[in-house]
């Protein structure tokens, strides 16, 4: 499964800026749209990465634009919602 192959690479990317949070959370959100096609291990990796991205966003939200914070948080909510479905 291509998704199971891509997720470990995405979960190892560094979190450096709000743009990296947006990019990574968007990618994870898209990859988790069909959770029935993902292994339990892959879902755990995504869940942990979403948590890391959320913590990073929280630590920088006062230093970034409202739009960036909103975009990143929307993608993180979507990713979490996908995992819980």
Secondary structure, DSSP 4 states (H G I P E B T S, - for coil): -HHHHHHHHHHTS---SHHHHHHHHHHHHHHTS-GGGS-HHHHHHHHHHHHHHHHHHHHHTTTS-HHHHHHHHHHHHHHHHHHH-
